[in-house]
Structure formats: structure tokens, C-alpha cells
Amino acid sequence: MAVPALEVRYVSKVYEGKVPHRALDNVAFDAEDGEFTGVMGPSGSGKTSLLNLIAAIDEPTSGEIRIAGTALHSLGSHEAALLRRRTLGFVFQHFHLLDTLTVEENIAVPLTLEGISPGRIGARVREVLERLGIADIAERRIDAISGGQMQRTAIARAIVHRPALILADEPTGNLDSRTSGEVMRLLEAVNREDRANLLMVTHDALAASFCHRVLFIKDGRLCNEIVRGSHRQTFYQRILDMQSLLGGERRDLPTTRG
Ligand SMILES: Nc1ncnc2c1ncn2[C@@H]1O[C@H](COP(=O)(O)OP(=O)(O)OP(=O)(O)O)[C@@H](O)[C@H]1O
């Protein structure tokens, strides 16, 4: 059987301080090959803490995380940084692109860091530019393109090195509703056509409805899971219902979507 892209095994995270705070409590789940998993929960429920642990930015207090079979805690900081660079792709709310570089230069970054030859980099970047429909803006600088084009560029950068797992943190958080839909359809296509594994944290029920399943966290605990059936609209409604059941989400509900 194939090794899961991600294994989260009974992970807890306690932030030490005057009053220690248990941000994650015994969280356990796997993301199987080719799966698009959503993570939702009220503000302060532990979503960012979980993402930081999976991204090897922070370490769990107890439990274990494996990416493509490798236990993150078994790695030194240099190895963890290498694993992060080679096996993970990132898509952020605020894009995190390099403003002074062009679209194609930004997309090339993960390959440049690996010391791949310019010819091979150029060929792969062109392939990804075409794939994401941004070949016509390849030579534009980031500060001269729209938010939607920035997120397409960020997705291109996240997939260019064919990572084992793509982590998306509120990828639609900075986009209008039409552009959000376009970006989610792209992520869905990347997942389906490239069999890319995606884990997305979001407050946006419509964005979450593009996932195969959504895990809900409350007070640091995995408290529920909804699996998508054949109708996305029904899934969307079930996600909205779960959000209101868990509470603390009214301000997060989309107001301009349907
Ligand atoms: N570095 C830290 N030190 C201490 N407490 C922290 C730290 N980071 C997060 N917390 C606390 O841990 C809890 C979970 O925070 P986290 O940011 O993971 O939640 P979240 O679900 O991502 O919230 P949001 O949706 O608002 O981004 C919160 O109570 C937060 O205040």
C-alpha cells in the first residue's frame, strides 16, 4: 500500500508561558494519496498551530508527524529545512511572492534552490505557466499583476517541484468571490489531474466545498469530519451548518457568495 502523504499521529502542542496553553490536543488523521483535505474551525481553535507543525516550522509537544513516510521529529533543523523545500509546496493568503522578480522568476525559485540546470528549469516553468493559464504574464513583475494572477503564480510556484504535499493557508482570504472561485477550481484541477495532495486551512465554506473532506477543529481537538458526496452544493450547505454548530464563525461566513 502507498505511504500516506501525511500522517498526523496523536499530536499535541502546548505553548509554554506563565499559563501553559494546550493549542492542540491529541490530533490524529492521515491524508491519503491524491486527497484534498480541508481544515476548518473557529478562530483560536488551533488551525495555524497544526499547519506550522506539518510545515516543520514548529515541533509538537508530543505525537508524531510524517510527510511521505518521513518522521519530521527525527530530522535536524537543516534536514527539516531541506524536507520543507523539497517535499512541501505552500500557498498563502498574502501570496508571499518576491515583488521585484517576474512571474516566471518567482515560479522558478524552488528549482533554482535545488541547483537544477537553467534549461530544465525553463522547460518546467513554461509547462507550469501554461498549466495555470499565466503564460502571457510570465515576464511581468509581481507588483504589476492582479491578486488573482498573484495567487495563480503562487500555486505555480507551489507545484513546480512536484511536492508530496501542498499546504494552503487561507488561499482565498485576500480575493474577491469570483477570483476565489477561479483559484479553487485551479486547486481542484491540480489535485485531480496531477494527483497532488492538498491540505487547506480555511474559514471560507465555499472554498472548503472543493475539498474531498473537511476536518473540524475546536479547542485544539478534532471534533468532526464531513466527506463530500457527489454534490458540491450539498457539501457546502453541510459545511455551513457545521460552522454554525461549532460557533464563533458568524464573522467568517462569506457574505457575497452563494
Ligand atoms: N506562539 C504562541 N504562544 C502562545 N500561544 C499561542 C501561540 N500561537 C498560538 N497560540 C494560542 O493557541 C491557540 C490556537 O491558535 P492558532 O493560531 O493555532 O488558532 P487558529 O485556529 O489558527 O486561529 P485563527 O483562525 O484566528 O488564525 C490560540 O488560543 C492562540 O492564542
PDBQT file of the ligand as one rigid body, heavy atoms in Angstrom, charges set to zero:
ROOT
HETATM    1  N1  LIG A 301       3.260  31.123  19.925  1.00  0.00    +0.000 N 
HETATM    2  C1  LIG A 301       2.201  31.038  20.725  1.00  0.00    +0.000 A 
HETATM    3  N2  LIG A 301       2.347  31.180  22.074  1.00  0.00    +0.000 NA
HETATM    4  C2  LIG A 301       1.295  31.082  22.889  1.00  0.00    +0.000 A 
HETATM    5  N3  LIG A 301       0.029  30.827  22.486  1.00  0.00    +0.000 NA
HETATM    6  C3  LIG A 301      -0.174  30.679  21.173  1.00  0.00    +0.000 A 
HETATM    7  C4  LIG A 301       0.895  30.784  20.222  1.00  0.00    +0.000 A 
HETATM    8  N4  LIG A 301       0.385  30.579  18.979  1.00  0.00    +0.000 NA
HETATM    9  C5  LIG A 301      -0.937  30.379  19.140  1.00  0.00    +0.000 A 
HETATM   10  N5  LIG A 301      -1.276  30.432  20.448  1.00  0.00    +0.000 N 
HETATM   11  C6  LIG A 301      -2.617  30.213  21.021  1.00  0.00    +0.000 C 
HETATM   12  O1  LIG A 301      -3.011  28.907  20.641  1.00  0.00    +0.000 OA
HETATM   13  C7  LIG A 301      -4.404  28.888  20.275  1.00  0.00    +0.000 C 
HETATM   14  C8  LIG A 301      -4.539  28.392  18.865  1.00  0.00    +0.000 C 
HETATM   15  O2  LIG A 301      -4.011  29.389  17.991  1.00  0.00    +0.000 OA
HETATM   16  P1  LIG A 301      -3.976  29.187  16.400  1.00  0.00    +0.000 P 
HETATM   17  O3  LIG A 301      -3.327  30.413  15.833  1.00  0.00    +0.000 OA
HETATM   18  O4  LIG A 301      -3.384  27.878  16.088  1.00  0.00    +0.000 OA
HETATM   19  O5  LIG A 301      -5.541  29.184  16.045  1.00  0.00    +0.000 OA
HETATM   20  P2  LIG A 301      -6.277  29.358  14.626  1.00  0.00    +0.000 P 
HETATM   21  O6  LIG A 301      -7.352  28.342  14.608  1.00  0.00    +0.000 OA
HETATM   22  O7  LIG A 301      -5.281  29.321  13.528  1.00  0.00    +0.000 OA
HETATM   23  O8  LIG A 301      -6.902  30.813  14.729  1.00  0.00    +0.000 OA
HETATM   24  P3  LIG A 301      -7.257  31.854  13.553  1.00  0.00    +0.000 P 
HETATM   25  O9  LIG A 301      -8.353  31.241  12.762  1.00  0.00    +0.000 OA
HETATM   26  O10 LIG A 301      -7.712  33.079  14.289  1.00  0.00    +0.000 OA
HETATM   27  O11 LIG A 301      -5.996  32.077  12.758  1.00  0.00    +0.000 OA
HETATM   28  C9  LIG A 301      -4.915  30.298  20.484  1.00  0.00    +0.000 C 
HETATM   29  O12 LIG A 301      -5.510  30.359  21.772  1.00  0.00    +0.000 OA
HETATM   30  C10 LIG A 301      -3.668  31.151  20.428  1.00  0.00    +0.000 C 
HETATM   31  O13 LIG A 301      -3.806  32.317  21.216  1.00  0.00    +0.000 OA
ENDROOT
TORSDOF 0
